[in-house]
Amino acid sequence: MEENKPIDSNTGEEVKKDFSGLLGSMKKFLAELLDIRKDTDQQATIETIKADIPFKGHTSWILICSIFIASIGLNANSTAVVIGAMLISPLMGPILGMGMSLAINDIDTLRRSIKNFGVMVGLSVLTAFLFFKFFPLRDESSELLARTAFDIRDVLIAFFGGLALVIARTKKGTIASVIFGVAIATALMPPLCTVGFGLAIGNLKYAGGAMYLFTINTLFIALATFLVLKLLRFPMVRYANSARRRFIARIASLTALIVMIPTGYTFYQVFQESLFKNQANMFIKDNIKTYQFSGSGRFLENFTSMDYLSTQKSSIELVFMGDEAIPDNVIDTWNAQKLSDSKYSKLKNTELKIVQGGRDDSEEKFNFVSELYQNKKEELVTKEAQIRVLEEEVAKLSKSPINKIPFQSIVDEAKVNYENLQEIGFSSVVKTNFKTTDTIATFLVKWSDSIASDVISKDQQRLTNWLKIKLGSDNVQINAIQ
């Protein structure tokens, strides 16, 4: 039997040396792979960005044409046309100019960039406003409505799009395809068109939401430009007067700080909202969608509304339809689950609103669905499935006589006209002879015990005839109860 030989210390040293060499090679490979300083042309980049800042002559007409094209594309709900407008828009020039001037302490370029940017934005909004104000077709298309709100994905797209754009700009021999791609991804033109649309129809909520989206895109593109140029150590602008140089440096640093604070706060807010919606969807999947109805109830998932408020109480609205109400103990269980489970930490102070048809009378349910359909139809133009659900609900409810029953009016008149009537109830009964199916409006009535049966029979026939006339339908049945 062979004895175990001790490991040669020289062999161990060789392994360590090889491993260290491998790590060194990998580090060198990654450094060469990711290093962008060698191919950076600092002077040419600065000159190119400055050349794109001015806004006059040809550039102004290009902007006007691109705004018109984008407005038409949004109005027609054509994604291809909107993309075309974004490709020819000159809006990106002043934004890069603002980011670059902050990075290199060039106060004159910053002033020119802000001035030209303001003129571009004003002209864009005015052009879009005039188009939507006087153009006869002003439908709220999905392309328009998509630019009235934003979430964390829009922030990330703007930031990484800005990174890609400025990196492409700094490369010797600018990569044109990247510039075109960023113009499409960051989508600066459509929000400005939507601002004009909101002003044209008098909807300040649309205009404000779209302007906020545009502002966020602008800030994060400028921030990305600032960070990349700082990382690449672009040369600072030198001023002959040392006092002026220090003053300019302070102004540039303060401006950069002012820009970075709201962008950081906005990112934090949209990140928190994203966490809230993610946990809300998880809560609905784990608790609401798994609830088993014993009757005809149904959960309308597509109409779930989530309202996130950072400083106030957030809410989740759940919509249920059908004749079956959600028991109070089930709702209490949902609220308890929301509070006790650590994976729903963002939902602890969230109000759970339950909208359910089973607790309203049938006429109110029908009115609720009809009103919801009319109010939300324009907002749901891209959600055909939701519209189909509503149409099915409206059609189903409108076919039933229960929706045509002015029950309280019938009760009031019957009480006056039939003094022997003690109780009256109503239900809708579906009946079939296996050839046709009808929904019968069935009334349950209780007559006074002190009157003769022939009087009851006569009054019941009169009541039946009156109800048929009152409801305009022969599908009426009266059952006497003891």
C-alpha positions in Angstrom: 0.0 0.0 0.0 1.4 3.4 -1.0 1.9 6.1 1.5 0.4 9.6 0.9 3.1 11.9 -0.3 3.2 15.4 1.0 2.3 18.2 -1.6 5.4 19.8 -2.9 5.6 23.4 -1.8 7.0 24.4 -5.1 3.8 23.0 -6.8 1.6 25.1 -4.6 3.5 28.2 -5.4 3.2 27.5 -9.1 -0.6 27.1 -8.8 -0.9 30.4 -7.0 1.3 32.0 -9.6 -0.8 30.7 -12.5 -4.0 31.8 -10.8 -2.6 35.2 -10.2 -1.5 35.4 -13.9 -5.0 34.4 -15.0 -6.6 37.1 -12.9 -4.2 39.6 -14.3 -4.9 38.6 -17.8 -8.7 38.8 -17.2 -8.3 42.2 -15.7 -6.2 43.4 -18.6 -8.7 42.0 -21.1 -11.7 43.7 -19.4 -9.8 47.0 -19.1 -9.1 47.0 -22.8 -12.6 45.8 -23.6 -14.4 48.6 -21.6 -11.9 51.4 -22.0 -13.2 54.2 -24.1 -10.6 56.8 -23.5 -8.2 55.7 -26.3 -10.8 56.3 -29.0 -12.1 59.6 -27.5 -11.6 62.8 -29.5 -12.2 65.4 -26.8 -11.7 68.5 -29.0 -13.9 67.2 -31.9 -16.6 66.2 -29.4 -16.8 69.6 -27.9 -16.9 71.3 -31.3 -19.6 68.9 -32.6 -21.8 69.4 -29.5 -21.4 73.2 -29.7 -22.3 73.1 -33.4 -25.6 71.4 -32.7 -26.7 74.0 -30.1 -27.7 77.0 -32.3 -31.4 77.1 -33.2 -32.2 79.2 -36.3 -32.8 79.0 -40.0 -32.8 75.4 -41.2 -32.9 73.9 -37.7 -36.0 75.8 -36.7 -37.9 74.6 -39.8 -36.7 71.1 -39.3 -38.1 71.2 -35.8 -41.4 72.6 -36.9 -41.7 69.9 -39.6 -40.8 67.2 -37.1 -43.4 68.4 -34.6 -46.1 68.4 -37.3 -45.1 64.9 -38.4 -45.1 63.7 -34.7 -48.5 65.3 -34.1 -50.0 63.6 -37.1 -48.5 60.3 -36.1 -49.8 60.6 -32.6 -53.2 61.7 -33.9 -53.4 58.7 -36.3 -52.0 56.3 -33.7 -49.1 55.5 -36.1 -45.9 54.3 -34.3 -43.9 54.4 -37.6 -44.7 58.0 -38.3 -43.8 59.0 -34.7 -40.5 57.2 -35.0 -39.8 59.1 -38.2 -40.4 62.4 -36.5 -38.1 61.5 -33.7 -35.3 60.7 -36.1 -35.3 64.2 -37.7 -35.8 66.2 -34.5 -32.9 68.5 -33.5 -33.9 68.7 -29.8 -31.0 66.7 -28.5 -28.4 69.3 -29.4 -29.1 71.8 -26.6 -29.6 69.1 -24.0 -26.1 67.7 -24.7 -24.8 71.3 -24.6 -26.2 71.8 -21.1 -24.6 68.6 -19.8 -21.3 69.3 -21.5 -21.1 72.9 -20.3 -21.7 71.9 -16.7 -19.0 69.3 -17.0 -16.3 71.6 -18.3 -17.4 74.9 -16.5 -18.3 76.6 -19.8 -20.8 79.2 -18.6 -21.2 80.8 -22.0 -22.1 77.5 -23.7 -24.5 76.8 -20.8 -26.3 80.1 -21.3 -26.6 79.5 -25.1 -27.8 76.0 -24.5 -30.5 77.0 -22.1 -31.7 79.8 -24.3 -31.9 77.7 -27.4 -33.5 74.8 -25.5 -36.2 77.1 -24.1 -37.0 78.5 -27.6 -37.1 74.9 -29.0 -39.5 73.8 -26.4 -41.8 76.8 -26.7 -41.9 76.6 -30.5 -42.6 72.8 -30.3 -45.5 73.2 -27.9 -47.0 76.1 -29.9 -46.8 74.2 -33.1 -48.5 71.1 -31.6 -51.1 73.3 -29.9 -52.0 75.0 -33.2 -52.2 71.6 -35.0 -54.5 70.0 -32.5 -56.5 73.2 -31.9 -57.5 73.5 -35.6 -57.3 70.0 -36.9 -60.8 68.5 -37.0 -59.8 65.0 -35.8 -58.5 65.0 -32.2 -59.0 61.5 -30.9 -57.2 60.5 -27.7 -55.1 57.8 -29.3 -53.0 55.3 -27.4 -49.8 56.9 -28.6 -50.9 60.2 -27.0 -52.1 58.7 -23.8 -48.9 56.8 -23.4 -47.0 60.1 -23.0 -49.1 61.5 -20.1 -47.5 59.4 -17.3 -44.1 57.8 -16.6 -42.6 55.1 -14.4 -39.1 53.9 -13.5 -38.6 52.4 -16.9 -38.8 55.8 -18.6 -36.2 57.2 -16.2 -33.8 54.3 -16.9 -34.3 54.6 -20.7 -33.5 58.3 -20.5 -30.4 57.8 -18.4 -28.9 54.9 -20.4 -30.0 56.4 -23.6 -28.1 59.6 -22.7 -25.1 57.5 -21.8 -25.1 55.7 -25.1 -25.6 59.0 -27.0 -22.7 60.9 -25.3 -20.4 57.8 -25.6 -21.1 57.6 -29.3 -20.5 61.4 -29.6 -17.1 61.2 -28.0 -15.9 58.4 -30.2 -13.6 59.2 -33.2 -15.9 58.8 -36.1 -19.3 59.2 -34.4 -21.6 56.2 -34.5 -24.6 57.5 -36.4 -26.8 54.4 -35.7 -26.5 55.0 -32.0 -27.6 58.6 -32.3 -30.7 57.6 -34.3 -31.4 54.8 -31.8 -31.2 57.1 -28.8 -33.5 59.6 -30.5 -36.1 56.9 -30.8 -35.6 55.3 -27.4 -35.7 58.5 -25.3 -38.7 59.9 -27.2 -38.4 63.7 -26.6 -40.8 64.8 -29.4 -44.0 62.9 -28.5 -44.3 64.3 -24.9 -44.1 67.8 -26.3 -46.8 67.1 -28.8 -48.9 65.7 -26.0 -48.4 68.9 -24.1 -49.8 70.9 -27.1 -52.7 68.4 -27.4 -53.6 68.7 -23.7 -53.6 72.5 -24.0 -55.7 72.4 -27.1 -58.4 70.3 -25.5 -58.2 72.1 -22.2 -56.9 69.0 -20.3 -54.2 70.4 -18.0 -53.6 66.9 -16.5 -52.5 65.6 -19.9 -50.3 68.6 -20.5 -48.7 68.5 -17.1 -48.1 64.8 -17.2 -46.5 65.0 -20.6 -44.3 68.0 -19.7 -43.1 66.2 -16.6 -42.1 63.2 -18.7 -40.3 65.4 -21.1 -38.5 67.2 -18.2 -37.4 63.9 -16.7 -36.0 62.7 -20.0 -34.1 66.0 -20.4 -32.6 66.0 -17.0 -31.4 62.4 -17.1 -29.9 62.8 -20.6 -28.1 65.9 -19.4 -27.0 64.1 -16.2 -25.6 61.2 -18.3 -23.7 63.6 -20.5 -22.2 65.4 -17.4 -21.1 62.1 -15.8 -19.5 60.7 -18.9 -17.5 63.8 -19.7 -16.4 64.0 -16.1 -15.3 60.4 -16.2 -13.3 61.0 -19.5 -11.7 64.1 -17.9 -12.6 66.6 -20.5 -10.5 69.7 -20.2 -12.1 72.5 -18.1 -12.5 75.9 -19.7 -9.8 78.2 -18.5 -10.5 81.9 -17.7 -7.7 84.5 -17.6 -9.2 86.1 -14.5 -8.7 83.8 -11.5 -11.6 85.3 -9.6 -13.9 84.8 -12.6 -12.7 81.2 -13.0 -13.6 80.4 -9.4 -16.9 82.2 -9.7 -17.8 80.2 -12.9 -16.7 76.9 -11.3 -19.0 77.6 -8.3 -21.9 78.5 -10.6 -21.4 75.4 -12.7 -21.1 73.2 -9.6 -24.2 74.7 -8.0 -26.2 74.3 -11.2 -25.1 70.6 -11.5 -26.1 70.1 -7.9 -29.5 71.7 -8.5 -30.0 69.4 -11.5 -28.8 66.2 -9.7 -31.0 66.7 -6.6 -34.4 66.6 -8.3 -33.3 63.8 -10.7 -32.1 61.7 -7.7 -35.4 62.4 -5.8 -37.4 61.6 -8.9 -35.6 58.3 -9.3 -36.2 57.4 -5.7 -39.9 58.3 -6.0 -40.5 56.2 -9.1 -38.5 53.4 -7.7 -40.7 53.4 -4.6 -43.8 53.5 -6.8 -42.5 50.6 -8.8 -42.0 48.5 -5.6 -45.5 49.4 -4.5 -47.1 48.3 -7.8 -45.0 45.1 -7.9 -46.1 44.2 -4.3 -49.7 45.1 -5.2 -49.7 42.8 -8.2 -48.2 40.1 -6.1 -50.9 40.6 -3.4 -53.7 40.4 -6.0 -52.2 37.2 -7.5 -51.7 35.5 -4.2 -55.0 36.5 -2.5 -57.6 38.1 -4.8 -57.3 35.9 -7.9 -57.3 32.7 -5.8 -60.7 33.6 -4.2 -63.3 31.0 -5.3 -66.8 32.4 -6.0 -69.7 30.0 -5.2 -72.0 31.7 -7.6 -71.8 34.0 -10.6 -69.4 36.5 -9.2 -66.2 37.5 -11.0 -63.1 39.6 -10.4 -62.5 42.2 -13.2 -58.7 42.2 -13.0 -58.2 44.6 -15.9 -60.0 47.3 -14.0 -57.8 47.2 -10.9 -56.7 50.7 -10.0 -53.5 51.4 -8.0 -53.0 54.9 -6.7 -49.5 55.4 -5.1 -49.1 58.5 -2.9 -45.8 58.9 -1.1 -47.0 61.4 1.5 -50.6 60.2 1.9 -52.5 57.0 2.1 -52.1 54.9 -1.1 -55.0 52.8 -2.4 -55.8 49.7 -4.4 -59.3 49.5 -6.0 -60.6 46.1 -6.9 -63.7 45.7 -9.0 -66.0 42.7 -8.8 -69.2 42.0 -10.8 -72.1 39.6 -10.4 -74.8 38.8 -7.9 -72.4 37.5 -5.3 -71.0 39.8 -2.6 -67.6 39.4 -1.0 -68.2 38.5 2.7 -66.8 41.0 5.2 -64.7 38.3 6.9 -62.9 37.7 3.6 -62.2 41.4 3.1 -60.9 41.5 6.7 -58.6 38.5 6.0 -57.2 40.3 2.9 -56.5 43.4 5.0 -54.9 41.4 7.7 -52.7 39.5 5.2 -51.6 42.9 3.7 -50.5 44.1 7.1 -48.9 40.9 8.5 -46.9 39.5 5.6 -43.4 41.1 5.3 -43.4 40.7 1.5 -46.2 43.3 1.3 -44.2 45.9 3.3 -45.1 48.7 0.9 -48.9 48.0 1.3 -49.1 48.4 5.1 -50.7 51.9 4.9 -52.6 51.2 1.7 -56.4 51.3 1.7 -58.1 48.4 0.0 -61.2 49.6 -1.8 -63.7 46.9 -2.9 -66.2 47.8 -5.6 -68.6 44.9 -5.9 -71.9 44.5 -7.7 -73.4 42.0 -5.3 -74.1 44.7 -2.7 -75.9 47.1 -4.9 -79.3 46.7 -6.4 -79.4 45.6 -10.0 -80.2 49.0 -11.5 -77.2 50.6 -9.7 -75.0 47.8 -11.0 -76.0 48.4 -14.5 -75.5 52.2 -14.1 -72.1 51.6 -12.6 -70.9 49.4 -15.5 -72.4 51.8 -18.1 -70.8 54.9 -16.4 -67.4 53.1 -16.1 -67.5 52.2 -19.7 -68.2 55.7 -20.9 -65.7 57.3 -18.5 -62.8 54.9 -19.2 -63.4 54.1 -22.9 -61.1 56.8 -24.1 -58.4 55.9 -21.6 -58.5 52.3 -22.6 -58.1 52.7 -26.4 -55.1 50.4 -26.3 -56.7 47.8 -24.1 -59.2 46.1 -26.4 -59.6 43.2 -24.0 -60.8 45.5 -21.2 -63.3 47.2 -23.6 -64.6 43.8 -24.6 -65.1 42.8 -21.0 -67.1 46.0 -20.4 -69.2 45.5 -23.5 -70.0 41.9 -22.5 -71.0 43.1 -19.0 -73.2 45.9 -20.4 -74.8 43.6 -23.0 -75.4 40.9 -20.4 -77.0 43.3 -17.9 -79.0 45.2 -20.5 -80.7 42.0 -21.7 -82.0 41.3 -18.2 -85.3 42.8 -17.2 -83.8 43.4 -13.8 -82.1 46.5 -15.2 -85.5 47.9 -16.4 -87.2 47.5 -13.0 -87.9 50.8 -11.3 -88.4 48.8 -8.1 -88.9 51.7 -5.7 -91.4 53.4 -8.0 -93.4 50.1 -8.3 -93.4 49.6 -4.6 -94.7 53.2 -4.0 -97.5 52.9 -6.6 -98.5 49.3 -5.5 -98.8 50.4 -1.9 -101.3 53.2 -2.9 -103.3 51.1 -5.4 -103.5 47.7 -3.5 -104.4 48.2 0.1 -104.5 44.4 0.7 -100.9 44.0 -0.3 -98.6 43.5 2.6 -95.2 42.5 1.1 -93.6 42.6 -2.4 -90.3 41.3 -3.6 -88.5 40.8 -6.8 -86.1 38.4 -8.5 -84.9 37.6 -12.0 -85.5 34.0 -13.1 -83.9 32.4 -16.2 -86.2 29.8 -17.8 -85.7 27.5 -20.8 -87.8 25.0 -22.7 -84.6 23.7 -24.3 -85.4 25.6 -27.5 -85.3 29.2 -26.2 -84.2 30.9 -23.0 -86.0 33.8 -21.4 -85.4 35.9 -18.3 -88.6 36.3 -16.3 -89.2 39.2 -14.0 -90.7 37.4 -11.0 -92.5 39.3 -8.2 -93.2 37.7 -4.9 -96.3 39.2 -3.2 -98.0 38.6 0.2 -101.7 39.5 0.6 -103.6 40.1 3.7 -105.0 36.9 5.4 -108.3 38.6 6.1 -109.5 38.8 2.5 -111.2 36.1 0.5 -109.3 34.0 -2.1 -111.4 35.3 -5.0 -110.5 38.9 -4.1 -106.8 37.9 -3.9 -107.1 36.2 -7.3 -108.7 39.3 -8.9 -106.2 41.7 -7.3 -103.3 39.6 -8.4 -104.5 39.5 -12.0 -104.9 43.3 -12.0 -101.4 43.6 -10.5 -100.0 41.3 -13.2 -101.6 43.3 -16.0 -100.4 46.6 -14.5 -96.8 45.4 -14.1 -96.8 44.2 -17.8 -97.8 47.7 -18.9 -95.5 49.4 -16.4 -92.5 47.4 -17.6 -93.4 47.1 -21.2 -92.9 43.4 -21.2 -95.0 40.2 -21.1 -92.2 38.3 -19.3 -93.7 39.1 -15.9 -94.8 36.5 -13.3 -96.4 36.9 -9.9 -96.1 34.3 -7.2 -98.2 34.6 -4.0 -96.5 33.7 -0.8 -98.1 32.8 2.5 
